[in-house]
Amino acid sequence: MAEPAAGQEERHPGGEEEAAPAAKKRRVAGGERYVPPPRKLNTGVSFGAEHFAETSYYFEGGLRKVRPYYFDFRTYCKGRWVGRSLLHVFDSEFRAQPLTYYRAAARAGRLLLNEEPVRDLDIVLKNNDFLRNTVHRHEPPVTAQPIRILAEDEEVVVVDKPSSLPVHPCGRFRHNTVIFILGKEHGLRELHTLHRLDRMTSGVLMFAKTAAVSKRIDEQVRQRQLEKEYVCRVVGEFPEHEVVCEEPILVVSYKVGVCRVDAKGKPCQTVFQRLSYNGSSSVVRCLPRTGRTHQIRVHLQFLGHPIVNDPIYNMEAWGPHRGKGGRIGKTDEELLKALVEEHHSKQSLGVLGIGEEDLNSGGESKDSGNSGDCTKSAVADPVNGSSCPAEDKKDPESNDVTACPLNSDISLEMLDKDKELSLCGNQDGQGGEKGWEEKDPLCVECRTSRRDPSPKDLVMFLHALRYKGADFEYCSSMPEWAMEDWED
């Protein structure tokens, strides 16, 4: 679940936030609490001006940053919550937050049930109850590299996506996404996502402008008429001859976004062709014939040639062989723990799409990996950590990310004394102008100093070079790191 308290997910059916129930009061016999009926959702509506106006961007140190802002997470009561108290739901399902956070949020008027402030966390939930939680949201920075439009007509928009940008709102990301930047800075709205690229993967990304075009291209995907070509730089001397890998792939964790080769996994096939070798690394063309999550990256790891700077599949956590031949020597739980600990030591948990508070959240919930804006049941890209694959509709990039937790040393009394939000100056790196950001007494991020990643940290050497269908073909330029004379 993406940053909500009490299961308050950010839901955008077709791009629109979940509508709140009408403010309607009615007396109920016997003093029972009245629950308004749910309103019909208006699907197919894109993000609009009110969403884009939530906050603004600024640029600093080669990074695009989003000023912190207030945001409402909304959801209807899940079936398994019916008959349980709000406090019990908080305590059993959303353990990344101490209960003091939820009590403080209720005292501050941040928790609403059917648009009425929650006064008692012992209230028992009913079917159709509508929950709203207001949080102070901090988004991770992404590269300042602009989104380049490769082609646009009345049917499609094709862009060259920079590395580090998620395609759509998911997890911690909302404004720092391709969909929002295209809407805010290029006036391109109501776009239909045809395919997705992993947040760290760059390259050709297509959107349809109408539902009819989207349906037509989806049919090409189902008929396997869509050809995809990627290029990457891998460790070592890749074989000169063509290599075909058909190892099945299994998802280890949707929450962290990790897969591995396993006989119980789903069948897939990738064709690899070496383009160049500079003495220490090789540039390889990748032709995926299927579309499993992280397919290219997992197959390259299995072959013993992981992508040079892959933040998941080229890590020490996989053991001395780095996962070559499927040799890991750890259980899935041990592998995930080792990966998280390795990134934790490098202060790079953001690369995995998780934060410090997620380390306390326990296992993966039933909603794990499906809390972002999965507006379309598209077939997953082979490198896709942020897709909604039709097979399972899970999105490893749309992770369960909880709201900024209340530090254990923050008491309700302190909150009462600090209800007025203070202001602090923030130096705007682009024009040197001073921006003002609100500090929120409930938000630990406001009191935490984090090291910014360097632009180099936000690049993975995997690029979607070409997409070709029955009646279209779009290509981007070869990235600098894929040039034959490039040096490590």
N, C-alpha and C positions, 0 to 999 in steps of 0.2 A: 504494500500500500504506500502511495507516494506522499509522504510527509503529513498525513492526517493524524489527528488523535481520534481514538474511538472509531477506527474504521472509516474515517471520512475521506473517501477516495476522490481524486480529481478525475471526474468522468466527463468525456466529451463525445457523446454519440454523434458521429458525423462532424465533429468539430465544435459542437455547442455544449456549454456546460449544462449539467443536469438542472432542470428547472425546479425551483422550490414550490412546495404546495401553496395553494392560494391561502391568503390570510383570512380564514373563515372560522368563526367561533359558533359552537352549538352546545346546548346543554344536553348532557347525557344522563339518563336515568340511573339512579343509584350512586351518583357521584363518580362514575367511571370517567377516566380520561378519554377525551375525544381525539381521534386520530383522523386528520383529513385524508381523503382518497388521493392517490398519486395522480399527478398531472401527466398527460400524454407528452412524450418527448418529441421535440421537433428535430428530426434527424436530417442530415445532409446540409446543415448550415455551418459555414466556416467560422473561424475566429474573426471577430470584427473589431471596429475601432475602440470599443470599450475595453476589450482585452489588451490591445496594443498600448492603450494609454495607462496601463497599470504602473509602468515604470519607464525608465529610459536607459540607454547605453552610454558608456564612456570608454575611451581607449587609453591603455596605459601599458608600457613595456611590451608592446607587440601583442597585447591581449585585448579581447573584447569583453567588457565587464557589464554586469547588470546591477543597477542600484537596488539595494534591498527594498522590499515592498510588502504590503499586506495582501493576503490572499485567502479566499474562502474555499476550504475543501468541503464537498457536499456528497452525501450518499443516503440512499434509503436503507433502512434496517435490513440486514441480511437474515435469511431464514434461520440460521443457526443461533442468531442473537435473540430471537423472539422468546420471551419468558425469562430472560436473564437481565440482571441489573446492569446499568451502564458501567458501574464500578467493576463488576465482574468481567465485563467485556474488555475494559481497559487492562485489567490485571492479568487476564489469561491470554489475550491475543496481541497486545501492544506493549510488550515489556521493555521496549527501548526507552520508555519514559517511566520515571517513578510516579507513583500515584499522586505525589505532591504537585506534579505538573498539572494533572487534570483538575485537581482541586483548585489550584491557583487560576487555571484557565476559566473554570466555572465562576470563581469569584470575580474575575476580571470581565465577565460577560462574553467570553470568547466561544463558549459552547452553547449552541441553540438546539432545541428539540422542537420540531414543528414551528420554527421561528419564534419560540419562546425561550428566554434564558433558562438554562438548567440550574436549578437551585439545590437539587438533591441528587447526588450521583447514585443513590440507591434506587432511583426510579426504574421500574421494570419496563423493558422495551416491548413494543407491540408491532405487529405486521404493518407496514407502510409508514412507520415512524421515519421522519426526515431529520437527518443530523447535519449540522453545519459547524465547522471549526475554523476560526480565523487564526492564521499563523503569520509570523514575520518570516518572509522567505528570502534566503540567500542562495543565489545560483553560482555554480562554479564558473570560472572564466574559461573562455575558448580562444582560439587563435583569432587575431585581428584580420587575418587574410579575408578579403571580400569573397562573396559568392559570385562567381562569374556565370552569366547566362550564355549558354552555348547556342541555343535555338529557341525561338518562340513563334508560334502561329496561333490560329484560332482553336487548335485542338490540344496542343501540348506546350509545356515549358520544360526545357532541358537545361540543367545547371551543372557546373563543375563544383562539387561540394568539397570544401576544405576539410582536412582532418580535424578531429576533436568536436565537431558539431553533430549532435543528434539530428535525425530527420524531423522528428515530431516531439511534442512535449512528452516527457517521460521521466520518472524518478525526480531528480533535483532540477531538471532542465525544463524551461518553459519559453522564456524570451530568447535565450541562447540556443535556438533551434532553427533549422532551415525554414520550416513553415512560418515561424514568427518573423524572421528577418525578411523573407520574401514579401510577407504581408505588410510589414511596417516600412520597409525601405524601398520596395519595388511596386507596391500597390497590387501584388498578385495574391488574390484571395479565392476562397472556395476551390482550392486545388484538390485533386484526387490523387492520393499516393499510389503509384503503380508498383513500386518496389522500394526497398530500403537498403541503406548501407550502414554498416556498423559505425558507431560514433567516431572511431579512430581511423576509419577507412575513407580515403578521398576518391573523387572521380565522378563519372557520369551518373546523374540522378534525374529520373523522369517523373513528371507530374502531368496528369490529364486535366483539361479544363472543364470537361463535361462528363457526366455519368455514362453517356453513350460511348465516348472514346475509351473511358476506363474499362467498360465491359468488353469492348472489342479487343483491347490489348490483353486483358485478363484471359480471354479465350485463346489468344496466341500462347500465353504462358502455359495454360492447361494442355494445349496441343504440342508443347515443347518446340514451338517455332521461334522462340526468343533465344538468340545467341549472346553470350556474355564473355567478355575477355578482360582479364585483369593482368596487371604486371606487379611484381614484387621483387624485393632484394632479400636474399636468404643467406644464411650462414654457410660458408664452405664452398667447395667446387661441386656444383650440381652436375649430374651426368649429362653428357652431350646428346645422348639419344633421348627420344621421347619417352616419358614415364607416365604410365597410367596407374592411378591409385584408386582402388575400389573398396577400401576398408569401411565397414559400417561405423556410424558415429552415434554415440550416446550422450545425452545431456546429463552432466554431473550436477549442475546447480543452475537454476534459472536466476536465482537471486544474485549470485556473483557473476554469472555468465561464463560458465566453464563447460567444455565438452571434451570427450576423449574417444579414441577408437575402442570399440567393444563389440564382441560377437552379438550381443543383445541389442545393438544399436540399429539405426535405420540405414538401408542400403544407399550408397551414393558413389559417384564416379567423378574424378577430376583428371584432366590431361595436362601435363606439364612439359614445357619446352624451354630449354636454356637459350637465352639471348646473348649473354656475355658473362665473362669471369675476369675479375681484376686481381686475382691472386689471393684474396681472402673472402670475398663474397660474390654471389652470382645474381644476375638479373634473370628472372624466370617469367615466362608467359604462362598464365593459368586459364584453362578452359573448363569451367565446371559444367558437367552434363546434368547435374541435379542441384537442388538448392537447399542443402541442410545448413543449420546454424554453424557458423565458423568452419565450414567445410574445407576451404582452402588452407586455412591456418592449421587445422588439426591434421590434415593429410601431409602438409609439409613437415610438421613436427614428427609425425610417424616415420617419414622418410629420412629423418636425421638432418633436415635442412630447414629449421624454423626461420621465420622472418626475423631479420637482424634485430629489430627493436620491438618485437612483439611483447607487450606488457603482461601477457598471460602465458603463452605457449613457449616462450624462451626464457624461463625463469628457473633458478636453482631449485625451487620447490618441487620440480618434477624429478629430481634425483640426478645422479652423475651423468646419465644418458640423455637428460632433458626430454624424456618421453619417447626417444627413438625406438621404433619397433614395438611401441606400446609398453615398454618396460618402465614402470613407475615405482614399484616396490612400496606403495602406500595404499591404504584404503581411500575411498573417496573423501571421507571425513578428514583424514590426515592430510590429504592433498589440499583440500580447501583451507584448512587451518594453516598449512605451511605457506600457501599463496598469500593469504591475508597478512600473516606475520611478516613475510618478506616485504610486502608493500607498506605495511605499517612502519617497519624500520626505516624505509626510504621516504616516509612521509608522502606516499603516492597512492593512498587509498582511493583518491578521486578517479584514478585511471580505471579502477574496477567498478566505478559507479556507486561506491558505498562510502560511508563516513564513519567517524569514530563511534557515533551513537548506534550505528547498526551492529557493532560488534557485541552489544549487550542484548540484542533482540532475540536471541535464541535461534531456533531453526527456522526453516522457511515455512511461512504460513500457506494456507490453501490458496491464497490469492497471490502468492509470490510470483513475481515476474509478469504480472498482468495488471499493473495499476496505473499504467501510463495512458497515453492517448492512442490506443490501438484502434484507429478509426476504420481500418479496412482489413479484411481477412485475406491478405496477400500471401503469395508463396514466398518463402524466405529466400533471401540472397545467400549464396554459399559462404559469404564472409560476414553475414549479418548477425550482429549482436543486438540489433534494435528492430527486429522485424516482428510481424505477427504472422508466423507461418501458418498456413492453412491446416497443417496436420495437428498442431496442438494449441495454436493461437497464443503461444507464450512469447514474451518479449524480454530477453535477458537484460536489455538496457532499461526496460521500464521496471526498475526494481522497487521492492518495498523499501521506501526511504521514509523514515519517520520525521516528525517535526522537530525543530530545535528543542532539545530537552531542557527541563529546568534543573539547574545544578542542585545537588543535594543540600548545599549550604544556603540556598535561597528559600526563605520562609514566606508564609502568607503575609506575615506582618510587614516584612520588607516590601512585598508587592503592594500592600495597601499604602505604604508611605511613598511609593514611587509610581503611582498610577499615571502621573503626567509624563508623557514620553519626552525624554531629553533629546537634544540635538547635538550632533558632533560634526565637525568639519571634515570633509573628505577632499583631498586634492585631486582635481580632475587632470589626468595625465595628458589629455590631448591638447587642450587650450590653456592649461594652467589656471582655469577658472575654479573657484571653490564651490563644490556642490555640498548640499546639506542632506544628511541622511538621518532618519529617525533611529534612535536606539530604543529597543524594546526590552522592558524589564523581564519578560518571560523568555527571551531568546538568548541562548548561550553563545550563538554565533556572534552576536553583537559584542560579547566580551572576550572573544577568542581571536588571537592573531594567528593567521595562517600564512605560510610561505606560498607565494604565487609560483605556479609552474613556469618554466621558461617555454617560449614558443617551440623550442626543439623537443621538449618533453611531450608535446601535444601532437606529434607526427609519428605515424606508423608507416613503414614502407610497404604499403599495399594500396593499389590504386585501380579503380574501375576505369579501364581504358576505352572500352567500346561496348555499346549495346545495339543489337541489330534485330529487327523484327521482319515480318513479311513485307511491310511497306515503308520501313524507316531504318536509318542507321545513323547513330550519333557517336562521335569520338571526341576525346579530349587530348590535350598535348601530353607527351611523355613527361613525367615529373623529373625534376633535376637529379634526384637521387638514383634514377634509373638510367642515366646517361652512361655510355660505355667508359668514358674517361673519369667518371666520378670516383673519388677516393674516400675510403672509410674514415 
